[in-house]
Amino acid sequence: MAEYKEIHGTKIRNYTTNPDNPITGEVWYNATDNVLKFEQPNTTSAGSWATGGNLNSNRTDMATSVASSPTSALVAGGGSPGRETEKYNGTSWTEVNDLNTGRFSLRGAGDSNTAALAFGGYGLPPTGNTVTGATELWGGTNWTEVNDLNTARQAGGNSGTSTSALFFGGATDTATVGNTESWNGTNWTEVNDINTARNGARGLGLTNTAALMNGSGAIPTGGLTEQWNGTNWTEVADLNLQRRNQSGAGSYTSALVFGGETPSAVDVGNTELWNGSSWTETTDLNTVSRNAGGTGTSSGTGTSSPSAMSIGGNPTPTSGTEEWTGAGVPIGAWATGGNLNTGRGSGQGDGIQTAALFAGGGIAGNPPPPAGHEQDLTELYNGSNWTEVNDMNTGRGRMAGSTVGSQTASLVAFGNLYNPSEPQSVLSETWNGTNWTETNDGNTGRSSLGGIGTNTEAIAFGGYRPSPAGFLDDTEHWNGTNWTEVNDMNTARSAMGTAGTYTAGIIAGGETPGGDVKNTELWNGTNWTEVNDLNLQKREMGGAGATNTAALVFGGVDPNPNNVTAKTEEWNGTNWAETSDLSTARYQLNNSGLGTSTAAAAVAGKASYGGPTAQSSATEEWNNPSNTVKTLTD
């Protein structure tokens, strides 16, 4: 066996504590603790669901390319009139040519959005309200009618590709059946039946020689699982939760099922993983669902890309989708940084994690103190400690400003003054590394707005003004001298999370007249475009990121009711995914975040909702990837 020195080129070294930047795989001796230690990456302990791109049409109980990856999926039927087909590229759905026979409760096979099969189902007019055996082949452009099933039926299980598919169980017009048919690219052939006839179950698998059937529309078979080896079905371990009309994705040995309806007719989001011999409960769907479409190749353990997808479904037909990423993916983590000298909430953060600026903000009072509630303080951070420097000219909080500026070039604008006659400000100030200078005012006074950019090119948007406008959708552009009104946001709101630059910005969440929202919009320098939502509705959260393709939002308040949260979500340019929580749940973080999606900071805020509780002075630092030092044991 090779020795440590032969592998790493050195002997195990002694350190008084731990090395600052250990090499991957390095083991060292900590002389203070008298133990051997090593460092390992932090990874997710469980998989997670994230919002995917919405279908163009609401639909349920459709055919899917069951064996394709989430970046190349196809769905057909299941809507009204049941012919619509859409393909997915990992970001968005595109409508393509329709099925020839409109239907729902049909099933599908396929390993991409260019080669798929749709079969069975319940026919819609003009073909009549009856079960059908129709089979259609998708060649990437059109559907072509091919040879029918031997037994027409709906709501069975399915697996495989357009040249190697399997259809099992289901219901005819008169009975629930156990029939299994195998497709070889040309014809369906009857093979051995499943052991327990049922419908409302689901199947998964990548070929017609290795498949899995689980669940049922009847009790006590709602948890029953059978495995197909190409010749026979064998009963294996049951699902933990009995259900019907669930969805599934993956292979004979690595799969997951999700959603469905329990025997008591309750829709669920429960997800279970299959390892080839047993089911394990894991992270639920974000939204309960039954009769959704499922597609994917595995349970995705150890891979950073989505491996499965839930598409559409009930309780009411929806266009929503969710993408599954398995456990074992490297993740970021929050760690304690240096404390501000003065704790406060809703200040303006700018710069990077190791060279940051924090200005303004508010200090709690109940009632607020007659003076000094809104702060003019400015502090600079060197990655370890905060130092007080020259104050702003006008104290205020809930401002907009630059988010990708620096310790020597920053901007604050608008915000909340403690002045009953004019609570919302239009004032702007720029920072040159030493002093703040008043500049030209904005057009619309407001607070709890968002801002992104630098001190020479920025936008401020949204916010709140008690009278006469309420929640605002206004956007103003700063060119280094003046503020000019430009194109509005799609959704008027305040207290959202923000990140990015003047030409590539992102906003998420916030508060509207109807309550807290998940909405996300991207800014391209000219217009706002709605994209995929956050997983959690919330407001007053922090944001960080130097682009609109990689960002974070963290903390805030969710409406459950007014629950202060530590939740963090990460944006990859397409979807939001939940990741490691803040160490301390906080809100009043809007515009208080700074840095990038891989090296960020959450500054100050408030840990409990409402009341006279003091604001925090804490800083937490985010790093992705992140590592943890472990003790080497026998």
VEXDREN-2710 file (C-alpha; in Angstrom, 1 decimal):
% VEXDREN-2710
k/r/px/py/pz
1/MET/0.0/0.0/0.0
2/ALA/1.3/3.5/-0.9
3/GLU/2.4/5.7/2.0
4/TYR/1.1/9.2/2.5
5/LYS/4.4/10.8/1.4
6/GLU/4.3/8.8/-1.8
7/ILE/0.9/10.2/-2.6
8/HIS/1.3/13.8/-1.6
9/GLY/5.0/14.3/-1.8
10/THR/5.5/15.4/1.8
11/LYS/5.2/13.9/5.3
12/ILE/2.3/14.8/7.5
13/ARG/3.1/18.3/8.9
14/ASN/2.6/19.7/12.4
15/TYR/0.7/23.0/12.9
16/THR/-0.1/24.9/16.1
17/THR/-3.7/25.1/14.9
18/ASN/-4.8/24.5/11.3
19/PRO/-3.2/25.7/8.0
20/ASP/-4.8/28.7/6.3
21/ASN/-5.2/27.0/2.9
22/PRO/-4.7/23.3/3.1
23/ILE/-4.2/21.3/-0.1
24/THR/-7.0/19.0/-1.2
25/GLY/-6.4/15.6/0.4
26/GLU/-3.9/17.0/2.9
27/VAL/-3.7/15.6/6.4
28/TRP/-2.0/17.5/9.2
29/TYR/-1.3/17.3/12.9
30/ASN/-3.0/19.9/15.1
31/ALA/-0.6/20.3/18.0
32/THR/-3.0/22.3/20.1
33/ASP/-5.8/19.6/19.9
34/ASN/-3.3/16.7/19.6
35/VAL/-5.3/15.2/16.7
36/LEU/-4.9/14.5/13.0
37/LYS/-7.2/16.7/10.8
38/PHE/-8.2/17.1/7.2
39/GLU/-10.5/19.3/5.1
40/GLN/-13.4/18.1/3.0
41/PRO/-15.8/19.9/0.7
42/ASN/-19.3/20.7/2.0
43/THR/-21.9/18.9/-0.1
44/THR/-25.7/18.7/0.0
45/SER/-27.0/15.9/2.3
46/ALA/-30.2/15.6/0.3
47/GLY/-31.5/16.5/-3.1
48/SER/-33.6/19.5/-3.8
49/TRP/-36.3/20.7/-6.2
50/ALA/-36.0/24.1/-8.0
51/THR/-38.5/25.9/-10.2
52/GLY/-38.1/25.2/-14.0
53/GLY/-39.4/26.9/-17.0
54/ASN/-43.2/27.1/-17.4
55/LEU/-45.1/25.3/-20.1
56/ASN/-46.9/27.4/-22.6
57/SER/-50.2/25.5/-21.9
58/ASN/-51.6/24.2/-18.6
59/ARG/-51.8/20.4/-18.8
60/THR/-52.1/17.2/-16.7
61/ASP/-51.8/13.4/-17.3
62/MET/-49.7/13.8/-20.4
63/ALA/-47.1/11.8/-22.4
64/THR/-43.4/12.6/-21.7
65/SER/-40.1/11.5/-23.1
66/VAL/-39.7/9.6/-19.9
67/ALA/-36.0/8.6/-20.4
68/SER/-34.7/12.0/-21.5
69/SER/-32.7/14.4/-19.4
70/PRO/-34.4/17.6/-18.1
71/THR/-32.5/19.6/-20.7
72/SER/-34.1/17.7/-23.7
73/ALA/-37.6/16.9/-22.7
74/LEU/-40.8/16.5/-24.7
75/VAL/-44.5/16.6/-23.6
76/ALA/-47.6/15.8/-25.6
77/GLY/-51.4/15.8/-24.9
78/GLY/-53.0/16.1/-21.6
79/GLY/-54.4/19.6/-22.2
80/SER/-57.4/20.7/-24.2
81/PRO/-57.9/19.7/-27.0
82/GLY/-55.1/17.2/-26.0
83/ARG/-52.9/17.5/-29.1
84/GLU/-50.4/20.2/-28.0
85/THR/-46.7/19.3/-28.0
86/GLU/-43.9/21.2/-26.4
87/LYS/-40.1/20.7/-26.2
88/TYR/-37.7/21.9/-23.5
89/ASN/-34.1/23.0/-23.8
90/GLY/-33.3/23.3/-20.1
91/THR/-34.6/26.9/-19.9
92/SER/-37.8/27.3/-21.8
93/TRP/-40.6/25.4/-23.6
94/THR/-41.4/25.8/-27.3
95/GLU/-44.6/24.8/-28.9
96/VAL/-44.1/22.4/-31.9
97/ASN/-46.4/20.3/-34.1
98/ASP/-49.5/18.7/-32.5
99/LEU/-50.3/15.0/-32.0
100/ASN/-52.7/13.6/-34.6
101/THR/-55.0/12.1/-31.9
102/GLY/-56.0/14.4/-29.1
103/ARG/-56.1/12.6/-25.7
104/PHE/-55.2/12.6/-22.0
105/SER/-54.1/9.8/-19.6
106/LEU/-51.7/8.8/-22.4
107/ARG/-48.1/7.7/-21.8
108/GLY/-44.8/8.3/-23.5
109/ALA/-41.3/7.1/-24.1
110/GLY/-38.2/8.7/-25.5
111/ASP/-34.6/9.7/-24.6
112/SER/-34.7/13.3/-26.1
113/ASN/-37.0/15.9/-27.5
114/THR/-36.2/14.8/-31.0
115/ALA/-37.2/11.1/-30.7
116/ALA/-40.2/10.0/-28.7
117/LEU/-43.3/7.8/-28.6
118/ALA/-46.9/8.6/-27.4
119/PHE/-49.4/5.8/-26.9
120/GLY/-52.7/4.9/-25.3
121/GLY/-54.9/7.3/-23.4
122/TYR/-58.4/8.5/-23.3
123/GLY/-59.5/9.9/-26.7
124/LEU/-61.1/13.3/-27.0
125/PRO/-63.5/14.5/-29.7
126/PRO/-63.7/14.1/-32.6
127/THR/-62.3/10.6/-32.0
128/GLY/-64.8/10.0/-29.3
129/ASN/-64.8/9.7/-25.5
130/THR/-63.2/6.3/-25.3
131/VAL/-59.9/4.5/-24.5
132/THR/-57.5/4.4/-27.5
133/GLY/-54.6/2.2/-28.5
134/ALA/-53.2/4.8/-30.9
135/THR/-49.4/5.1/-31.1
136/GLU/-47.6/8.0/-32.6
137/LEU/-43.8/8.4/-33.3
138/TRP/-42.1/11.8/-33.0
139/GLY/-39.2/12.4/-35.3
140/GLY/-38.2/15.8/-34.1
141/THR/-40.6/17.7/-36.3
142/ASN/-43.9/15.8/-36.8
143/TRP/-45.9/13.0/-35.2
144/THR/-46.5/10.0/-37.4
145/GLU/-49.2/7.3/-36.7
146/VAL/-47.6/3.9/-36.3
147/ASN/-48.9/0.5/-35.2
148/ASP/-51.4/0.5/-32.3
149/LEU/-51.2/-1.2/-29.0
150/ASN/-52.7/-4.7/-28.9
151/THR/-55.0/-3.7/-26.0
152/ALA/-56.3/-0.1/-25.9
153/ARG/-55.9/1.4/-22.4
154/GLN/-55.1/4.4/-20.4
155/ALA/-53.3/5.4/-17.1
156/GLY/-50.7/2.6/-17.2
157/GLY/-47.0/2.6/-16.5
158/ASN/-44.4/3.3/-19.1
159/SER/-40.6/3.2/-19.7
160/GLY/-38.0/3.3/-22.4
161/THR/-37.3/5.1/-25.7
162/SER/-38.9/5.5/-29.1
163/THR/-37.3/2.2/-30.2
164/SER/-37.4/0.3/-27.0
165/ALA/-40.5/1.0/-24.9
166/LEU/-42.7/-0.8/-22.4
167/PHE/-46.4/-0.2/-21.4
168/PHE/-47.9/-2.1/-18.5
169/GLY/-51.1/-2.1/-16.5
170/GLY/-53.8/0.6/-16.9
171/ALA/-57.5/0.5/-17.6
172/THR/-59.6/-0.4/-20.6
173/ASP/-63.2/1.0/-21.0
174/THR/-64.4/-1.8/-18.8
175/ALA/-61.7/-3.1/-16.5
176/THR/-58.3/-2.6/-14.8
177/VAL/-55.7/-4.9/-16.4
178/GLY/-52.2/-6.2/-15.9
179/ASN/-51.2/-6.5/-19.6
180/THR/-47.6/-5.7/-20.5
181/GLU/-46.6/-4.8/-24.1
182/SER/-43.1/-4.3/-25.5
183/TRP/-42.3/-2.0/-28.4
184/ASN/-39.3/-2.7/-30.7
185/GLY/-39.5/0.4/-32.9
186/THR/-42.2/-1.1/-35.2
187/ASN/-44.7/-3.3/-33.3
188/TRP/-46.1/-3.9/-29.9
189/THR/-45.8/-7.4/-28.5
190/GLU/-47.6/-8.9/-25.6
191/VAL/-45.3/-10.2/-22.9
192/ASN/-45.7/-11.4/-19.3
193/ASP/-48.3/-9.5/-17.2
194/ILE/-47.5/-7.5/-14.0
195/ASN/-48.4/-9.5/-10.9
196/THR/-51.1/-7.1/-9.6
197/ALA/-53.4/-5.5/-12.2
198/ARG/-53.8/-1.8/-11.5
199/ASN/-54.1/1.7/-13.0
200/GLY/-53.2/5.1/-11.6
201/ALA/-49.7/3.7/-11.1
202/ARG/-46.6/5.0/-12.7
203/GLY/-43.6/3.4/-14.4
204/LEU/-40.0/4.4/-15.0
205/GLY/-37.0/3.0/-16.7
206/LEU/-34.7/3.7/-19.7
207/THR/-35.4/0.6/-21.8
208/ASN/-38.0/-2.1/-22.4
209/THR/-35.9/-4.7/-20.6
210/ALA/-35.5/-2.9/-17.2
211/ALA/-38.4/-1.1/-15.7
212/LEU/-40.1/-0.3/-12.4
213/MET/-43.9/0.1/-11.6
214/ASN/-45.0/1.6/-8.4
215/GLY/-48.2/2.8/-6.7
216/SER/-51.8/2.1/-7.6
217/GLY/-55.3/3.6/-7.7
218/ALA/-56.5/1.0/-5.2
219/ILE/-55.9/0.1/-1.6
220/PRO/-53.8/-1.8/-0.3
221/THR/-51.7/-1.8/-3.5
222/GLY/-50.9/2.0/-3.4
223/GLY/-47.3/1.3/-2.3
224/LEU/-46.7/-1.8/-4.3
225/THR/-43.6/-1.9/-6.5
226/GLU/-42.7/-4.4/-9.2
227/GLN/-39.4/-4.7/-11.1
228/TRP/-39.1/-5.9/-14.8
229/ASN/-36.0/-7.8/-16.0
230/GLY/-37.0/-8.2/-19.6
231/THR/-39.0/-11.4/-19.0
232/ASN/-40.9/-11.3/-15.7
233/TRP/-42.2/-9.0/-13.1
234/THR/-41.0/-9.4/-9.5
235/GLU/-42.5/-7.8/-6.4
236/VAL/-39.9/-5.7/-4.5
237/ALA/-39.9/-3.2/-1.6
238/ASP/-43.0/-1.0/-1.3
239/LEU/-43.1/2.7/-1.4
240/ASN/-43.2/4.3/2.1
241/LEU/-46.3/6.3/1.2
242/GLN/-49.3/4.7/-0.5
243/ARG/-50.4/6.8/-3.5
244/ARG/-51.7/6.9/-7.0
245/ASN/-51.3/9.3/-9.9
246/GLN/-47.7/10.1/-8.9
247/SER/-44.9/10.7/-11.3
248/GLY/-41.4/9.2/-11.6
249/ALA/-38.1/9.4/-13.3
250/GLY/-34.9/7.4/-13.5
251/SER/-33.6/3.9/-14.1
252/TYR/-34.2/0.4/-12.9
253/THR/-31.6/0.9/-10.1
254/SER/-31.5/4.7/-9.5
255/ALA/-34.9/6.5/-9.6
256/LEU/-37.3/8.7/-7.8
257/VAL/-41.1/9.1/-7.5
258/PHE/-42.8/12.3/-6.5
259/GLY/-46.2/13.8/-5.9
260/GLY/-49.5/11.9/-6.2
261/GLU/-52.7/11.4/-4.3
262/THR/-53.0/9.4/-1.0
263/PRO/-55.8/6.9/-0.4
264/SER/-57.7/9.7/1.5
265/ALA/-57.6/11.9/-1.7
266/VAL/-54.9/14.3/-0.4
267/ASP/-52.5/15.6/-3.0
268/VAL/-48.9/15.4/-1.8
269/GLY/-45.4/16.5/-2.8
270/ASN/-43.6/13.6/-1.2
271/THR/-40.5/12.4/-3.0
272/GLU/-38.9/9.0/-2.5
273/LEU/-35.5/7.7/-3.9
274/TRP/-35.0/4.1/-5.2
275/ASN/-31.5/2.6/-5.0
276/GLY/-32.3/-0.7/-6.7
277/SER/-33.7/-2.4/-3.6
278/SER/-35.5/0.0/-1.3
279/TRP/-37.3/3.4/-1.2
280/THR/-36.1/6.3/1.0
281/GLU/-38.1/9.5/1.8
282/THR/-36.3/12.7/0.8
283/THR/-37.0/16.3/0.0
284/ASP/-40.6/17.1/-1.1
285/LEU/-41.7/19.0/-4.2
286/ASN/-42.2/22.7/-3.5
287/THR/-45.8/22.4/-4.8
288/VAL/-48.0/19.4/-4.3
289/SER/-48.9/17.7/-7.5
290/ARG/-50.7/14.7/-9.0
291/ASN/-50.9/13.5/-12.6
292/ALA/-47.7/15.5/-13.5
293/GLY/-45.4/14.3/-16.2
294/GLY/-42.0/12.9/-15.2
295/THR/-38.8/12.7/-17.1
296/GLY/-35.2/12.0/-16.1
297/THR/-32.3/9.5/-16.1
298/SER/-31.5/8.9/-12.5
299/SER/-31.8/10.1/-8.9
300/GLY/-28.8/12.3/-9.6
301/THR/-26.6/11.7/-6.6
302/GLY/-23.3/13.5/-6.9
303/THR/-24.2/15.4/-10.0
304/SER/-24.6/19.2/-10.1
305/SER/-27.0/19.3/-13.0
306/PRO/-30.7/18.5/-12.7
307/SER/-31.4/14.8/-13.4
308/ALA/-35.2/14.6/-13.2
309/MET/-38.2/16.9/-13.8
310/SER/-41.9/17.2/-12.7
311/ILE/-44.0/18.8/-15.4
312/GLY/-47.5/20.3/-15.1
313/GLY/-50.2/18.3/-13.2
314/ASN/-53.1/19.0/-10.9
315/PRO/-54.8/19.9/-8.4
316/THR/-55.8/22.2/-11.2
317/PRO/-54.0/21.9/-14.5
318/THR/-50.8/23.9/-14.3
319/SER/-48.0/25.0/-16.5
320/GLY/-45.4/24.9/-13.6
321/THR/-42.4/22.6/-13.6
322/GLU/-39.8/21.6/-11.0
323/GLU/-36.2/20.2/-11.6
324/TRP/-34.5/17.8/-9.3
325/THR/-30.8/17.9/-8.4
326/GLY/-29.5/15.0/-6.3
327/ALA/-27.5/14.9/-3.1
328/GLY/-23.7/15.2/-2.8
329/VAL/-23.3/18.4/-4.8
330/PRO/-20.7/20.9/-3.6
331/ILE/-22.3/23.8/-1.9
332/GLY/-21.5/27.2/-0.4
333/ALA/-21.7/27.9/3.3
334/TRP/-22.1/30.9/5.6
335/ALA/-19.4/31.7/8.2
336/THR/-19.1/34.4/10.9
337/GLY/-17.3/37.6/9.8
338/GLY/-16.5/40.8/11.7
339/ASN/-19.2/42.8/13.5
340/LEU/-20.2/46.4/12.5
341/ASN/-19.4/49.0/15.1
342/THR/-23.1/50.0/15.1
343/GLY/-25.9/47.5/14.5
344/ARG/-28.6/48.7/12.2
345/GLY/-31.0/47.5/9.5
346/SER/-31.7/48.3/5.9
347/GLY/-28.4/50.0/5.2
348/GLN/-26.7/50.1/1.8
349/GLY/-23.9/47.5/1.1
350/ASP/-21.4/47.8/-1.7
351/GLY/-18.1/46.4/-2.8
352/ILE/-16.7/42.9/-2.4
353/GLN/-16.4/40.5/0.6
354/THR/-12.9/41.6/1.5
355/ALA/-13.2/45.3/0.7
356/ALA/-16.8/46.5/1.5
357/LEU/-18.7/49.6/2.4
358/PHE/-21.9/49.8/4.5
359/ALA/-23.8/53.1/4.8
360/GLY/-26.9/54.4/6.5
361/GLY/-29.6/52.2/7.9
362/GLY/-32.0/52.5/10.8
363/ILE/-31.9/51.8/14.6
364/ALA/-34.9/50.3/16.3
365/GLY/-37.1/52.3/18.7
366/ASN/-40.6/51.9/19.9
367/PRO/-41.6/54.6/19.2
368/PRO/-38.6/55.5/17.1
369/PRO/-36.4/58.1/18.7
370/PRO/-37.1/61.7/17.6
371/ALA/-33.5/62.0/16.3
372/GLY/-31.0/59.6/15.1
373/HIS/-33.4/56.8/14.0
374/GLU/-32.1/56.8/10.5
375/GLN/-28.3/56.7/10.5
376/ASP/-25.7/58.6/8.5
377/LEU/-22.9/56.3/9.6
378/THR/-20.4/54.8/7.1
379/GLU/-18.1/51.8/7.8
380/LEU/-15.5/50.1/5.7
381/TYR/-14.6/46.3/5.9
382/ASN/-11.3/44.7/5.1
383/GLY/-12.5/41.1/5.3
384/SER/-12.0/41.0/9.1
385/ASN/-12.9/44.2/10.8
386/TRP/-15.2/47.2/10.2
387/THR/-13.9/50.8/10.6
388/GLU/-16.0/53.9/11.0
389/VAL/-15.2/56.7/8.4
390/ASN/-16.9/59.9/7.4
391/ASP/-20.6/60.1/7.6
392/MET/-23.2/60.6/4.9
393/ASN/-24.6/64.1/4.6
394/THR/-28.2/63.0/5.3
395/GLY/-29.0/60.0/7.4
396/ARG/-31.5/57.5/6.0
397/GLY/-32.2/53.8/5.4
398/ARG/-34.0/51.6/2.9
399/MET/-32.0/53.3/0.1
400/ALA/-31.0/52.3/-3.4
401/GLY/-27.4/52.6/-4.6
402/SER/-24.5/50.9/-6.3
403/THR/-24.0/47.2/-5.7
404/VAL/-20.9/46.5/-7.7
405/GLY/-19.0/49.7/-6.7
406/SER/-16.1/49.8/-4.3
407/GLN/-14.7/51.3/-1.1
408/THR/-13.5/54.3/-3.1
409/ALA/-16.5/54.8/-5.5
410/SER/-20.0/54.3/-4.3
411/LEU/-23.6/55.7/-4.6
412/VAL/-26.6/56.0/-2.3
413/ALA/-29.9/57.5/-3.3
414/PHE/-33.6/57.9/-2.3
415/GLY/-34.6/56.1/1.0
416/ASN/-36.4/56.9/4.2
417/LEU/-35.9/60.0/6.2
418/TYR/-37.1/60.4/9.8
419/ASN/-39.1/63.4/8.9
420/PRO/-42.9/63.1/9.1
421/SER/-43.4/65.9/6.5
422/GLU/-41.2/64.2/3.9
423/PRO/-40.6/60.6/4.8
424/GLN/-39.4/59.5/1.3
425/SER/-36.2/61.0/-0.1
426/VAL/-35.0/61.9/-3.6
427/LEU/-31.5/62.8/-2.4
428/SER/-28.4/61.2/-3.9
429/GLU/-24.8/61.1/-2.7
430/THR/-21.6/59.7/-4.1
431/TRP/-18.5/58.5/-2.2
432/ASN/-14.9/59.0/-3.3
433/GLY/-13.2/56.9/-0.7
434/THR/-13.0/59.7/1.9
435/ASN/-16.2/61.8/1.7
436/TRP/-19.8/61.8/0.6
437/THR/-20.9/64.5/-1.9
438/GLU/-24.5/65.5/-2.6
439/THR/-25.4/65.2/-6.2
440/ASN/-28.6/65.7/-8.3
441/ASP/-31.8/64.4/-6.9
442/GLY/-33.9/61.6/-8.3
443/ASN/-37.4/62.1/-9.7
444/THR/-39.7/60.2/-7.4
445/GLY/-39.1/60.0/-3.6
446/ARG/-39.5/56.5/-2.2
447/SER/-38.1/54.0/0.2
448/SER/-37.6/50.2/0.3
449/LEU/-36.6/50.3/-3.4
450/GLY/-33.9/48.3/-5.2
451/GLY/-30.7/49.5/-6.8
452/ILE/-27.9/48.0/-8.9
453/GLY/-24.8/49.3/-10.7
454/THR/-21.9/51.6/-9.9
455/ASN/-21.6/55.3/-8.9
456/THR/-21.4/56.3/-12.6
457/GLU/-24.0/53.9/-14.1
458/ALA/-26.9/52.6/-12.0
459/ILE/-30.6/52.1/-11.9
460/ALA/-33.1/52.5/-9.0
461/PHE/-36.5/50.8/-9.2
462/GLY/-39.7/49.9/-7.4
463/GLY/-40.2/50.9/-3.8
464/TYR/-43.0/52.4/-1.7
465/ARG/-44.4/55.8/-1.3
466/PRO/-47.4/56.2/1.1
467/SER/-49.1/58.9/-1.0
468/PRO/-50.2/59.0/-3.7
469/ALA/-48.6/56.1/-5.5
470/GLY/-48.2/53.2/-3.0
471/PHE/-46.1/50.4/-4.5
472/LEU/-44.1/51.5/-7.4
473/ASP/-42.8/50.0/-10.7
474/ASP/-40.8/53.1/-11.7
475/THR/-37.2/52.6/-12.9
476/GLU/-34.7/55.5/-13.0
477/HIS/-31.3/55.5/-14.6
478/TRP/-28.3/57.3/-13.1
479/ASN/-25.5/58.3/-15.6
480/GLY/-23.1/59.7/-13.1
481/THR/-24.8/63.2/-13.2
482/ASN/-28.6/62.9/-13.5
483/TRP/-31.5/60.5/-12.9
484/THR/-33.8/59.8/-15.9
485/GLU/-37.0/57.7/-16.0
486/VAL/-36.7/54.6/-18.1
487/ASN/-38.8/51.4/-18.7
488/ASP/-40.9/50.2/-15.7
489/MET/-40.7/46.9/-13.9
490/ASN/-43.4/44.3/-14.8
491/THR/-44.6/44.0/-11.2
492/ALA/-44.8/47.0/-8.8
493/ARG/-43.2/46.1/-5.5
494/SER/-40.9/47.0/-2.7
495/ALA/-38.3/45.3/-0.4
496/MET/-37.0/42.9/-3.1
497/GLY/-33.7/41.1/-3.3
498/THR/-31.3/42.6/-5.9
499/ALA/-28.0/41.8/-7.7
500/GLY/-26.1/42.5/-10.9
501/THR/-25.0/45.4/-12.9
502/TYR/-26.7/48.2/-14.9
503/THR/-26.7/46.0/-18.0
504/ALA/-27.3/42.6/-16.4
505/GLY/-29.5/43.0/-13.3
506/ILE/-31.9/40.7/-11.4
507/ILE/-34.6/41.3/-8.8
508/ALA/-36.6/38.7/-6.9
509/GLY/-39.4/38.5/-4.4
510/GLY/-40.7/41.6/-2.5
511/GLU/-44.0/43.0/-1.3
512/THR/-46.9/44.0/-3.5
513/PRO/-50.4/45.3/-2.8
514/GLY/-51.5/41.6/-2.8
515/GLY/-48.8/40.4/-0.4
516/ASP/-45.3/38.9/-0.7
517/VAL/-44.3/37.4/-4.1
518/LYS/-41.8/35.0/-5.7
519/ASN/-41.5/36.9/-9.0
520/THR/-38.1/37.3/-10.6
521/GLU/-37.2/39.8/-13.3
522/LEU/-34.1/40.3/-15.3
523/TRP/-32.8/43.7/-16.6
524/ASN/-30.8/43.9/-19.8
525/GLY/-30.0/47.6/-19.8
526/THR/-33.3/48.5/-21.4
527/ASN/-36.2/46.3/-20.3
528/TRP/-37.3/44.1/-17.5
529/THR/-38.3/40.4/-18.4
530/GLU/-40.1/38.0/-16.1
531/VAL/-38.3/34.7/-15.6
532/ASN/-38.6/31.7/-13.2
533/ASP/-39.8/32.4/-9.6
534/LEU/-38.1/32.0/-6.3
535/ASN/-39.1/28.9/-4.4
536/LEU/-40.2/30.9/-1.3
537/GLN/-42.3/34.0/-1.2
538/LYS/-40.5/36.7/0.9
539/ARG/-39.5/40.3/1.3
540/GLU/-36.7/42.4/2.9
541/MET/-34.1/39.9/2.0
542/GLY/-30.5/40.5/0.9
543/GLY/-29.0/39.9/-2.5
544/ALA/-25.6/39.5/-3.9
545/GLY/-24.1/38.9/-7.3
546/ALA/-22.1/40.7/-10.0
547/THR/-24.3/39.5/-12.9
548/ASN/-27.9/38.3/-13.6
549/THR/-26.7/34.8/-14.4
550/ALA/-25.3/34.0/-11.0
551/ALA/-26.8/35.5/-7.8
552/LEU/-28.0/34.9/-4.2
553/VAL/-30.9/36.0/-2.1
554/PHE/-30.9/35.3/1.6
555/GLY/-32.9/36.0/4.8
556/GLY/-36.0/38.1/4.8
557/VAL/-39.6/37.7/6.0
558/ASP/-42.0/35.1/4.6
559/PRO/-45.8/35.5/5.0
560/ASN/-46.2/32.5/7.3
561/PRO/-47.1/34.8/9.1
562/ASN/-44.2/37.3/9.2
563/ASN/-41.7/34.6/9.8
564/VAL/-38.1/35.8/9.8
565/THR/-36.2/33.3/7.7
566/ALA/-32.5/32.2/7.2
567/LYS/-33.3/30.6/3.8
568/THR/-30.8/31.2/1.0
569/GLU/-31.5/30.6/-2.7
570/GLU/-29.0/30.5/-5.5
571/TRP/-29.7/31.6/-9.1
572/ASN/-27.9/29.8/-12.0
573/GLY/-29.2/32.0/-14.8
574/THR/-32.4/29.9/-15.2
575/ASN/-33.7/28.6/-11.9
576/TRP/-33.5/29.2/-8.2
577/ALA/-32.4/26.4/-5.9
578/GLU/-32.4/26.4/-2.1
579/THR/-28.9/26.1/-0.5
580/SER/-27.3/26.5/2.9
581/ASP/-29.1/28.8/5.4
582/LEU/-27.7/31.8/7.1
583/SER/-26.5/31.0/10.6
584/THR/-29.0/33.5/12.0
585/ALA/-32.4/34.3/10.5
586/ARG/-32.6/38.0/9.7
587/TYR/-34.6/40.5/7.7
588/GLN/-34.1/44.3/6.9
589/LEU/-31.4/43.0/4.6
590/ASN/-32.7/44.6/1.4
591/ASN/-29.7/46.3/-0.4
592/SER/-27.5/45.2/2.6
593/GLY/-25.9/42.3/0.7
594/LEU/-22.7/42.7/-1.2
595/GLY/-20.2/40.7/-3.2
596/THR/-20.6/37.9/-5.8
597/SER/-22.5/34.6/-5.9
598/THR/-19.4/32.8/-4.8
599/ALA/-18.0/35.3/-2.2
600/ALA/-20.8/37.4/-0.6
601/ALA/-21.6/39.0/2.7
602/ALA/-24.9/39.6/4.6
603/VAL/-24.6/42.6/6.8
604/ALA/-26.6/43.7/9.9
605/GLY/-30.4/43.4/9.7
606/LYS/-32.8/42.4/12.4
607/ALA/-33.4/38.9/13.9
608/SER/-37.0/39.2/15.2
609/TYR/-40.0/40.7/13.5
610/GLY/-41.4/44.1/14.6
611/GLY/-41.1/45.7/18.1
612/PRO/-38.2/47.5/19.7
613/THR/-35.7/44.6/19.4
614/ALA/-32.3/46.0/18.4
615/GLN/-30.8/45.5/15.0
616/SER/-27.9/43.2/14.5
617/SER/-24.3/44.2/13.9
618/ALA/-23.3/40.7/12.6
619/THR/-21.7/40.0/9.3
620/GLU/-21.9/36.6/7.7
621/GLU/-19.6/35.6/4.8
622/TRP/-20.7/33.2/2.0
623/ASN/-18.2/31.1/0.1
624/ASN/-18.9/28.6/-2.7
625/PRO/-17.4/26.1/-2.8
626/SER/-16.8/25.8/0.9
627/ASN/-14.9/23.3/3.1
628/THR/-15.1/21.9/6.6
629/VAL/-12.2/20.8/8.8
630/LYS/-12.7/17.3/10.2
631/THR/-10.9/15.3/12.8
632/LEU/-9.4/12.0/11.5
633/THR/-10.6/9.1/13.6
634/ASP/-10.1/5.4/13.5
END
